Amino acid sequence: MSSLTTSHLLSVYGFGEDNVFVGGAEGTILHFDGKQWSKMDSGGRWTVKRMWGSSPDNLYGVCTDGKILRYDGKEWKPEDTENFPPMSGIWGRAPDEIYVGCRLGKIACWNGSQWKFMSSGTNTDVAALWGNDDCMYAVGFDGLVLRLVDDHWQRLTFNSNAELYSICGFGSDNMYFCGSDGTLIHFNGAEFKEMPSQTMEFFLDIWGPSADFVFAVGDMGMIMFLDGDQWTRIESNTEEYLTAIWGTSEENMYAVGDNGLILHWNGEDWTPVE
C-alpha cells in the first residue's frame, strides 16, 4: 500500500523508466518521474480503467464512467464527447488511429478529428485491445475475439466461454490472452492454444517488454511468469488483487492493484513501492 493513495489502482502505462503513469478509482492518477511518485489532478472522480499513449504529451485514459481523458503533457482533460458506455480497453496504432472498447460490444475510433463508433457485430462487452501496423484485435466476454478487417470488426471462431480481460502481442502471429478461471491462451494468428495455468483464479492483465519475458497478474496477488511455453507462479508477497502490469525491461516492471498497491520488479523480486 502506497502512502499516496488507498484507492484501487486499475491501470499502468509509461514511456520509460522515468515516466510512468498509474490510474485508478476516485479520480486517482499517479506519476513517477524516475525519482519519486506524485499525485496528478484528473479533473474529476473518474475511474481510470486503462491507458495508452503515443507520446508523453498525448496520453489517453478510458473510464468506467463513460469518459475519455487526455493528458497533453501539462494537464488531464476529458475529451469533448457524449458519454460513452463504460470503457475498459484502449489501444492505438498512431496518434490519429486509436481504438476504445466498451460494454455492449461498442468500439469507437479516434481518426485525428473525432471519435466515431464502428460496427463490431456483437453486443458482448469488449474488455481490451491490441494491435500493430499489421493487425488489430479486441477481446472480451464469452470468449470474444475480434479482428479488424478493413474498417469493420470480424469475430473469430473460438470455442470458449471465458471472460477475456487482456491481450498482449508481439506480432500478428504471436499474442497472449488472459481471463477468468485461470485462462491463458496463445494465438498465432490462426490457431488458439490454451495453456495450463494450474489455477482457477482470474487473470486480469498480461504484459511483457518482449516475447521472451511475459507476466500475467490477477486475483489474490497472483503473478505468473512465462518460462518457455510453461507458466510458473512467482512470489508476489501480497494477497491484494493485482489488476494491471506494464514495464520497460526485464529489470523494470510495475504491477498495480487494490488499496493503492504498486509493486516493482527489479529483475529478481517483486517488492512494494513506498
Secondary structure, 3 states (H helix, E strand, C coil): CCCCCCCCEEEEEECCCCCEEEEECCCCEEEECCCCEEEECCCCCCCEEEEEEEECCEEEEEECCCCEEEECCCCEEECCCCCCCCEEEEEEEECCEEEEEEHHHCEEEECCCCEEEECCCCCCCEEEEEECCCCEEEEECCCCEEEEECCEEEECCCCCCCCEEEEEEEECCEEEEEECCCCEEEECCCCEEECCCCCCCCEEEEEEEECCEEEEEEHHHCEEEEECCEEEEECCCCCCCEEEEEEEECCEEEEEEHHHCEEEECCCCEEECC
